[in-house]
Amino acid sequence: IKNSGNPGNFNYSQYLAFQQVYHQVYLKKGDWILLPGNNVNSFKSTLFQTRNYVVNTINKYIPGEDESALAKALLIGYRVDLDKDLVQAYSNAGVVHLIAISGLHLALIYGLLYWIALRIPYLKKARIPRTIFILFCLWFFAFLTGAPPSVMRAAVMFSVISAGTLFQKNSSIYNSLSVSAFLLLCFDPYLLWNVGFQLSYLAVLGIVILSKPIYNWFYFKNKVADYIWKMASVSIAAQIFTIPICFFYFHQLPFLFLIANIIAIPLATIALWGSIALIALSPFAIIDVYFGKLVGAILWLMNHSVLLINKIPFALWENVSLTVFDTVLLYIIFTAIIVWLLKKNMPAFRFAIVCSLLYAGMFSFYKFKSLQQKKIIVYNIPNATAIDLIAGNKYVMIADSALQANQLLQRFHLKPAHTYLFANKKVLDPTSYLAGNNFYQFFNKKLLIMDSAIHYQSLQKIQIDYIIMANNAKIKIADLVNAFDCKNYIFTASNSLWRIGEWQKECEELHLRSHSVATQGAFVTDL
């Protein structure tokens, strides 16, 4: 498994290595045979049957594609049907944790189970059966959602707390947090590098340390205002501890996360409980028809509230690029400031100032260095051609029409590179670099994009630095050698591997340098 090689892009090979996956193979129909056998795990079979029943029930009774998709994500973490633009809106608004099953969902489920157990006469009086009932349901739900690290963290924590309550022992929240992390890492040490694991524990740590001091900033006599501020203080505390890691992984920070959480969390809570009630009442079809419409209306309101917040100008701080060292330094600064504020420790404040100056100096150096850069990048994007000509913080994008129109692909493949290289100003008119039919002049380098079988004839060879082959152009390298004096041939991922292989053979025979973007990764050169 290889990375795309695009600058600043997600390190997919390392991500899969932490899942202990190192190779992949593509098989066509007829290349594999399913062996007969009845080796069925009854527990897994029950999970899949329950999951399918939930999905089918929600599809049947909750109207609206986005609303039913959100209900499935909210209840069991089923995100297959979620619209990608909607997910991006939730991410931009700072409430994506609502559609990624987390500790919040498990806390709501735990509270509901505890409420139900207290209303069952036998379980109300018997502590041990009540605890077993709650934990069994809780762990079944955790496995039903696919057992992501955030859910497993919460499940282990609730199990530890329940065990302590059963034996009338008050456990420290820090101990419970540490025990859950220790047990999960004993089971899978690679979880330490899982983004969900990191975000989950950092958010909970922030809530434990900072939510009460932040809550004490203001006092409200009105119970509704007090409840809203209490919820806001939890959101602020969780966000503070996740800011550096959000910048590192996602390169952005939502400014309106507080407003979005205050609106979305109560609606998500009602929708979650409503979805559970919908599944419980599914045998009564007449009731579920109207109940499904009610849950759908709540989810519609939640979706449109998030979309409205996402459209507000300056709602998002984006294009932030951090290295691992930068991220660690930011956490050191945050920790020193928190120690200073909570403990009135002046040495911690001075240390924070020194680290902040160091960070500011490093950022200024990165910025200055980026203003001097001159790069040509041919991106590795499957079935597409994309080229960036970068000068300082400006870039010119040359791409095929399909990619130009696909904002999702640009955001996934190109935006990380622009963020990583501090190239934040797009030159809207690439024709200023166009020197002729598919010829581009970028400082002292000349490029030719061959995307069709065009035959050039001239009295003498044309001097070209790079010839970029795209879209399976039906032309041989030998024909190009007769027309151009060029030593560097680049093959984009818009070409078939068969065609690239033929061109590479020709380049080897003619002693020419070649680079296949599809197999060797993106082509990046500094001028």
RADAVEN-V303430 format. One line per field, one symbol per residue. phi: phi as a letter, one per 30 degrees, with the letter a starting at -180 (. if undefined). psi: psi as a letter, one per 40 degrees, with the letter a starting at -180 (. if undefined). burial: + if it has 9 or more other ideal C-beta (glycine too) atoms within 8 Angstrom, else -. A space follows every 10 residues. Layout:
phi = ???
psi = ???
burial = ???
This chain:
phi = .cddideide ddddedddci cbbbbccddj dbbdddlbdc dddddddddd dddddddddd ccdjdddddd dddddbidce cddddddddd dddibdddcc ebdddddddd ddddddddcc edddccdded dddddddddd dddddjhded ddeddddddd ddddddchcd cddddddddd dddddddbdd eecddddddd dddddddddc ddeddddbbb dddddddddd ddddddddde dceedddddc iabddcdddd dddddddddd dddddddddd cedcdddded dddddddddd ddeddddddd dddidbcbic cbdddedddd dddddddddd ddchcdeddd dddddddddd dddddedddd dcdbbcbcdc beibcbbccc biccbcccbd dddedcdddd ddccdedddd chccbdddcd ddcdcldicb cbhcccbbcc cadcccbadb dddbdbcccb hhedbcdedd ddcbcbcbcb cdddcddddd dddddddddc hcdbbcddcc jecbbcd
psi = hiidehheih gddddddeef heiiihhihe eihhiiifgh hddddddddd dddddddddd dhihdddddd dddddefhed ehhddddddd ddeffeedeh hadddddddd dddddddeeh dddddhdddd dddddddddd ddddeefidd dddddddddd ddddddefhh ihdddddddd dddddddgde ddehdddddd ddddddddde dddddedihh dhdddddddd dddddddddd eeddddddde fihhdfdddd dddddddddd dddddddddd eddgdddddd dddddddddd dddddddddd ehifehhafh hiiddddddd dddddddddd ddefhddddd dddddddddd dddddddddd eeihihhhig hhfihhhhhh hbeiihhhii ddddegdddd dddddddddd efgehhhdge eeeheahehh hhbeihihhh eighhhhidi ihhhdhhhhi ffhgiidddd dddighehhh hieeiidddd ddddddddde fihihhddde iihhih.
burial = ---++++++- -++-++++-- ---------- ---------- ----+-+--+ +-+++-++-- ++-+-+++++ +++++++++- -+---+++++ ++++++-+++ ++++++++++ -+++--+--- --++----++ +-+++-+++- +++++--+++ ++++++++++ ++++++---- +---+++-++ +-+++----+ +--+-+++++ ++++++++++ +-+++----- ----++-+++ ++++++++++ ++++++++-- ++++-+++-+ +++++-++++ +++++++++- ++-----++- ++++++-+++ +++-+++-++ ----++--++ ++---++-++ ++++-+++++ -------++- ++--++-++- -+---++--+ --++++++++ +--+++++++ ++-+++++++ --+-----++ +-++++++++ +++---+--+ --+----+++ ++--++++++ +--+------ -+-+-+++++ +-+-+-+-++ +-++-+-+++ +++++---++ --++-+++-+ -+-+++++-- ++++--+
